[in-house]
Each structure stands twice: as structure tokens, then as C-alpha cells.
Amino acid sequence: MTYEQEFLQDFEAWIDSQIAVNEMAMAASRKLVEEDQDERAADAYIRYESKRDAYQFIRGKFDNYRSGKGFHEAPEGLVKKNTY
């Protein structure tokens, strides 16, 4: 495996781990909001969700790469409906 391939593989794995971490943090924040009505937890939830969405966007770029699409093409499912 070339240096570039290994780098991309490691970077993609890191992106996936960041998505998982932010999803766990979102779940913990949501639980605090529901149990304690903590406004700070509600703000934290929004920050974690924003980070997760950004990492998912980057993961979409890896999907584009694997499907032979250009870097600047929008990843599939970029525009999705969030429910709150």
C-alpha cells in the first residue's frame, strides 16, 4: 500500500471515529436535556450535531472518491431533512 493510500485509509478511519464520538456525545447531551432541562446540555447537543454533520460531509467526499466522482461534487444525501 502506498503512503497516500495508507494516509487516506487512516484519515477515513479517524473521520468515522469522530462521527461515532460526536453521536455518543449527542446522546449523552440529549439525556441530560431530558432529565435535567439543562440549557448547557442543549447547547452542547447543537455543537456536537454540527461537528457530526461536518464529519459526515467529509466522509461523503471519501464516498465520492471511491465512486470516481470529482472532489467538488456534492456527496449523496448532502441535503437531508433533520428532525428535532
C-alpha positions as a Python dict, from the first residue, in 0.01 Angstrom:
ca = {
    (1, 'M'): (0, 0, 0),
    (2, 'T'): (136, 341, -91),
    (3, 'Y'): (185, 619, 159),
    (4, 'E'): (-110, 810, 8),
    (5, 'Q'): (-342, 509, 29),
    (6, 'E'): (-243, 441, 388),
    (7, 'F'): (-291, 809, 477),
    (8, 'L'): (-638, 818, 319),
    (9, 'Q'): (-735, 494, 492),
    (10, 'D'): (-620, 624, 832),
    (11, 'F'): (-788, 960, 775),
    (12, 'E'): (-1117, 795, 682),
    (13, 'A'): (-1099, 576, 993),
    (14, 'W'): (-1037, 887, 1204),
    (15, 'I'): (-1335, 1063, 1045),
    (16, 'D'): (-1554, 761, 1124),
    (17, 'S'): (-1433, 762, 1486),
    (18, 'Q'): (-1511, 1134, 1516),
    (19, 'I'): (-1864, 1073, 1387),
    (20, 'A'): (-1911, 798, 1647),
    (21, 'V'): (-1772, 1016, 1929),
    (22, 'N'): (-2000, 1306, 1839),
    (23, 'E'): (-2303, 1077, 1814),
    (24, 'M'): (-2229, 941, 2163),
    (25, 'A'): (-2189, 1296, 2294),
    (26, 'M'): (-2518, 1393, 2130),
    (27, 'A'): (-2693, 1104, 2303),
    (28, 'A'): (-2544, 1199, 2641),
    (29, 'S'): (-2640, 1564, 2592),
    (30, 'R'): (-2993, 1472, 2489),
    (31, 'K'): (-3027, 1257, 2801),
    (32, 'L'): (-2916, 1548, 3021),
    (33, 'V'): (-3161, 1782, 2849),
    (34, 'E'): (-3448, 1539, 2901),
    (35, 'E'): (-3361, 1461, 3263),
    (36, 'D'): (-3243, 1797, 3396),
    (37, 'Q'): (-3364, 2054, 3141),
    (38, 'D'): (-3002, 2175, 3132),
    (39, 'E'): (-2961, 2458, 2880),
    (40, 'R'): (-2587, 2400, 2857),
    (41, 'A'): (-2653, 2042, 2750),
    (42, 'A'): (-2894, 2167, 2484),
    (43, 'D'): (-2625, 2399, 2350),
    (44, 'A'): (-2370, 2117, 2363),
    (45, 'Y'): (-2608, 1894, 2167),
    (46, 'I'): (-2623, 2150, 1887),
    (47, 'R'): (-2243, 2181, 1878),
    (48, 'Y'): (-2195, 1803, 1865),
    (49, 'E'): (-2458, 1773, 1594),
    (50, 'S'): (-2284, 2041, 1387),
    (51, 'K'): (-1949, 1866, 1423),
    (52, 'R'): (-2103, 1532, 1331),
    (53, 'D'): (-2263, 1683, 1022),
    (54, 'A'): (-1928, 1831, 915),
    (55, 'Y'): (-1752, 1495, 957),
    (56, 'Q'): (-2031, 1323, 763),
    (57, 'F'): (-1978, 1573, 483),
    (58, 'I'): (-1608, 1482, 473),
    (59, 'R'): (-1698, 1112, 476),
    (60, 'G'): (-1915, 1186, 172),
    (61, 'K'): (-1604, 1311, -5),
    (62, 'F'): (-1444, 969, 53),
    (63, 'D'): (-1757, 809, -94),
    (64, 'N'): (-1720, 1036, -397),
    (65, 'Y'): (-1356, 932, -431),
    (66, 'R'): (-1447, 562, -426),
    (67, 'S'): (-1724, 615, -683),
    (68, 'G'): (-1496, 808, -917),
    (69, 'K'): (-1672, 1142, -870),
    (70, 'G'): (-1490, 1472, -856),
    (71, 'F'): (-1390, 1633, -527),
    (72, 'H'): (-1625, 1927, -572),
    (73, 'E'): (-1934, 1720, -648),
    (74, 'A'): (-2183, 1719, -363),
    (75, 'P'): (-2187, 1393, -169),
    (76, 'E'): (-2501, 1180, -193),
    (77, 'G'): (-2757, 1266, 73),
    (78, 'L'): (-2597, 1601, 150),
    (79, 'V'): (-2931, 1775, 169),
    (80, 'K'): (-3134, 1581, 416),
    (81, 'K'): (-3415, 1664, 647),
    (82, 'N'): (-3319, 1693, 1013),
    (83, 'T'): (-3592, 1635, 1266),
    (84, 'Y'): (-3578, 1796, 1604),
}
